[in-house]
Amino acid sequence: MLVIREAETPDLARCLEVRPSYTTSATWQVVLEGDPTRRSTYARGEAFLPFQLRQTRLPRPCQLTLPALAVPLAEAWPHYHLRLVALDLLDASGTSLLLGYLLLNLFFDQGQAQIARLLVAPESRGHGVGKALVTAARHWAQKRNLIALLAHAPGRNVPGIEFYQQRGFRISGFLEHFYPTREDALFLMCQL
């Protein structure tokens, strides 16, 4: 039976065991139109830089690892505003199997919360675990009258980006070299 609850201190060790990997057959790329050193203008004189985000198929599926956190998980753990775990209760005694976790930061001044890390064990993907974690985070944010739930994912994590889009998130931005590995990130937002 799937149970979502706030994480407790002993859950950290179990979360560290979840492999941060995924398989993808595509990647998102930024394509600049024209000369990126020259700004184009609208008729009203507003400046903009024309670019597109384009999904590109890879020649074959690749298994990749999510970028490492700038601060190790064990060190950052106490600083998250919400830590959720997804468990499969195996028996009445409370024995459980950790299926995944979600870590969330709250931006008080903006009225928003950001999913800093969402990770589901590879063998548990496709069974509603990620959906249940995001739904619980959304309810937590709504109870606090927040206006939006944010997320980010590496541009090459097409399955993760599609997962968020299926849950009502839309791509809202792009930042080069966002992760410590210098990977680019797509930012997503869901209005609450």
Secondary structure, 3 states (H helix, E strand, C coil): CEEEEECCCCHHHHHHCCCCEEEEEEEEEEEECCCCCCCEECCCCCEECCEEEEEEEEEEEEEEECCCCCCCHHHHHHHCCEEEEEEEECCCCCCEEEEEEEEEEEEHHHCEEEEEEEEECHHHCCCCHHHHHHHHHHHHHHHCCCCEEEEEEECCCHHHHHHHHHCCCEEEEEECCCCCCCCCEEEEEEEC
